[in-house]
């Protein structure tokens, strides 16, 4: 198994695959990728990846199958279900703790070596060497990455700020609010009478929307900034030159936006204006609620 896993990692690390989904009914995000890697036709490499991923699980499944054959059927099935549930718990725990990928592979290799030691002592040394190579390759490939509960995050220092990639896709650019794109100013250009007192930003990320709100609306009294990923929010605290999350008027809330709307409806009912930013196939979409009615005003949606 470590040998098949090592081969899989070498293929993934050696080639860049571009997959395009040309459909108006699908929102497809595409990373720029590593331009130093050779580009391979998906038709050629995707079947290989499918085969290698299947091989890894087949090899592990064979070892478990041999162990289960020595147990009564009901007991073996109980262990099978318990193992599945334990895997879910372990994966959830590793995501919650933001553990890096090489930690995952240490656990996988150790479990497989334990299984192998039960029956094939002669194969233990080659498997141990292949497992060490897997862990080392994973560490070298991701040593500069930040692992959050949701993403692999990479930060690049640019001329005027920092580019933040999530899962190899450019996600946001951290810079001074005056350098941000024009759509960040849309709510304050549309409502020129500065009627915002309370603002709710769903998907506040590294704080660009919050920084623009603080700079362009001097009457704002309170901002709830909702961001699902604690690591992305932490990057905003550290890298955003405007320090929006340090402002006493700002309350940063780490939770899912839908969960917040279910728990914090009183804030919305109390006259908060909502800035909702989404990413679509055609670019950025900004929707703003009317501060008086609370409904989305089509005149101020772009």
Secondary structure, DSSP 4 states (H G I P E B T S, - for coil): -HHHHHHHHHHHHHEEE------TT---------TTSEEE-HHHHHHHHHHHHHHHHHHHHHHHHHHHTTS-HHHHHHHHHHHHHHHHHHHHHHHHTT--HHHHHHHHHHHHHHHHHTT-STTHHHHHHHHHHHHHHHHHHHTT-EE-SS-EEEEEE-SSEEEEEETTEEEEEEE-GGGS-GGGGHHHHHSTT---SEEEEES-TTSHHHHHHHHH-TT--EEEEEES-HHHHHHHHHH-TT-GGGSTTEEEEES-HHHHHHH-HHHHHTTPEEEEEEEETTEEEEEEB-TTT-SBPGGG--
